Amino acid sequence: MQIKKSEIVQGTEKEFLKVFNQLSYYRNSWQVWADLISAIACSLSNVTDQTQGHYEVREKEYAQCIERLGSMETAAEILHIIAMAWKMIRSRTFSEKCI
């Protein structure tokens, strides 16, 4: 399977804003941002802390955030863009240190 150039995520501000603005079309951007951050936080926390009670509460919060965002695919896409941006920033910082 060949990946089209348009499907490759670069981690750019333009990519982020395109997806974020789609999510913000019907909802306040602060609500969208809060749901994205909460979903990410719940995911990370549940990987590291599976304590009975805490895990279930976070899973419920995660599911509610994803439902409000519209789909897991959209949330995953924006997280992928953020991760690629971090990777780009880290490699740029590393190469600047080498100069």
N, C-alpha and C positions, 0 to 999 in steps of 0.2 A: 504494500500500500504506500503510495507516494503522498507526502504531505505538501499541500499547496503553500506557496509563499505567503498567501493571505491568512493561512491558518496558524502560522508560526507566531507564538507570543513573544514579543520583544520586551515587555515590561515597561512600556512607555506611558507617559502621562496621558497621551491621546487615547490609548487603548483603555486605560482605567476609566477615563471620563466618559468614553462611549458607553461602556457597560453600566457605570454608575448612573449616568443620566437616564439610561433606559429604565433602571430600577426606580429612579426618582420621578418618573413621569407622572405617576398617580399618587405618590406619597412624598411627604416632606423629606428632604435630603438628610436631615439630622436623624429622622427615624430609620431611614435606610442604613446610614452609617452605624447607628447604635445596634441594629440587628446584625450587620456584618461583623462588627467587633465582638458582640455577644456570642455569635455562632462560632467564631474562631476561638474565643476564650474557652467556651464550653468544650470544644473539640480537644484543645490542648490539655485542658484540665482533666478531662476524662481519661486521657491516655496515661497521665501520671498519677491520678488519684481515683481508684475505683472503690472507695469506701462506700459501704452500704448506706443508702439514704442520699448521700451527696451526688453519687453517680446518676441516680434516677431523676433527681431534681434538674441536674444539668442537661440530661438527655431530653427531658420535657421542654426546657427552655430552648435548647438547640432546635428541636422539631418545630416549635412555635416561630422561631426566627426564620427558619428555612421556609415555612409556610407563608409568612408575611413577605419574604423576598420573592416568592413565586416558584422557585425550584432549586433543587440542590445543584443542578448544573450551572446555573447563573452564579451562585455563591462560589462554587468551585472555580469557575472561570475568573472571577475577580480576585480570588485568593492566588490563583496561578499567576496572574498579572503582577500582583504585589510581590510574590516570591521571586519572579524574574527580575523585577526592579531591584530588589535587595541584592540579588546575585550580581547584577550589573554594577551596582554601587560598590559592592565589596571588591569586585575584580578591578574596578577603576581605582579604588583606594589602594589596593595592593600594588598595581602597576605604578602609581604615583610614588609610592614608597621606594620602589626599585630604581627610580630615575635619579 
